[in-house]
Amino acid sequence: MTPAAASEVVTSEVRVRYQETDRMGVVYHSNFLVWFEVGRVEFLRALGTSYREMEERGVHFPVLEVSCKYRRPAHFDDRIQVRTRAERIRWARLRFHYEVLRAEDGTLLAEGWTTHAATDADGSPHRLPEELLDRIEPAAERRGGEQ
């Protein structure tokens, strides 16, 4: 598999489980953040690396900020697509952007972003790995550089 370019949107799919819903069959809001994580993990995998590999090399990506705007409800047994893209925003920070859609009809259910610091195991800042930067930098430049 050829690694994806960071400018690409990586799409992951999940199916809403019963345990993720309330009594009315509507997905509880915090599950969208779990789906954001699914998107991040699959995005890095599409770039040719993984969270596990980064952590084995001593680089961790704790969440610094999260934002989610809920548009429409998701329900039990819906097929959900999480569309993820990334950008570098600082020497040791990444931001991932997400769109969560119902697969059957393309309805936008939620959109948001997470900002992550690159740190060592003790939480001290760590420069983003060069091979990750090589894949993310061109996309950031096309979108106007660092923010």
N, C-alpha and C positions, 0 to 999 in steps of 0.2 A: 504494500500500500504506500502510495506517495503521500508524504505529509501535506496537510492542508496549509494554505497561506492564511495568515491571521486576518486578512481582509475578508475571507470567506465566512459565511454564517454556517455554523455546524448545527445540524438538527438532530435532536435526541427524541426518543419517544418513550412515554410511560403510559400505563393504563391506571385510572383511578381505582384504588382499592376501597372496599367497603369501610375499612378502619380509618380512612382519610376523610370520611364524611361525617356530618352531623345527623341528627335524627330525620332531617328532611332530605337527606341524600346529597346535600351541598358540601363541597370540599371546604374544610376548615382552612382559614387564611394562612396559617404557618406552613402548610404543606407546599405552598408555592415556593417558599424559600428552600425547601428540600429539593424541589424540582430545579431551582436555579443551580444547586450543587451538582445535580445530575448533568446539567448542561456544561458546567465548568470542567468537570472530570472528563466528559466526552470531548470537549473542545481541546483540552491538552492532549488527549489521546490522539485526536485527529492531527495535531501538530507534530506527532511523532515522539511524544514523551508522556509521562503520567505523574500524578501526584506522588505515587509511591516512589518512582525514580527520583523525583525532586527531593523528597524527604530523605531518601537513602544518601543523597549527596549533601544533606544538611541544610536544605532550603525548605522553609515552611511558608504557607500563605494564609495567615489568619485574616479573618474578615475585619475591616476597619469601619466600613459603612455599608448600609443596605437601604435600598429604596424599592418599593413595590407599589404600583398603581393598579388596583383591581378594576377591571372593566366589566366582566360578565362572570357569572358563577360557572364552576365546573361541577359535574355530577358523577355519582358512582358509575363506573364502567366506561366513562368517556375515554377515548384514546387522546392523549395530550402530546403535542409537539412542543419542545423547548428549543427555540432558535437562539443560539449564543454566538456572540462575537466579542473580541477583546481589543484593548488598546493599552499601550504603556502610557502612564501619565507622570511618572517620576522615575528616577534611577532605581528605586526599590519598590515601586507600586504598579499595580495593574488594576484596570477596571474592566469588568465583564458586563455586557449589556444583554438583556434577555427579552424575548417575546414568548409568551405562553399562549398557544392556540389550540382550539379543539380540532383534531385531525379530520374529523368527518366533514366539517363545513368551513374550516379556516377562520372561525370566529376568534378574534383577539380576546383572550380572557384576562391577561395581565401583562404588564411590562415593567421592567425595572433594571437595576444595576447593583453590583457589589464592588467595593473597592477593597483591595488586598495589599498588605505589606509583605515584602519578601523578608524573612527573618531567619536567623539561625535557631537552633533548638532552644536557646535561652531567651529568645525574643528580641535579640539585638538586630538592627537593620542589616540586611545582606543584599548586595547588588544582585539584580536579576541575572540569571545565567545567560551567557552570551548567545548560546544556540536558541534560547527562547526569544531573546531580543532580536536576533536576526530574522525571526519569523514574524514578530509583532511590529517592529519598527516601520517597515514599509507601509503598513496599513495606517499607522498613526500619522505618518507624513502625508498620506493621501487625504486624511481627514483634518489636516491643519496643524499637525505637530502635537507636542505635549500641551496639556492643559494646565 
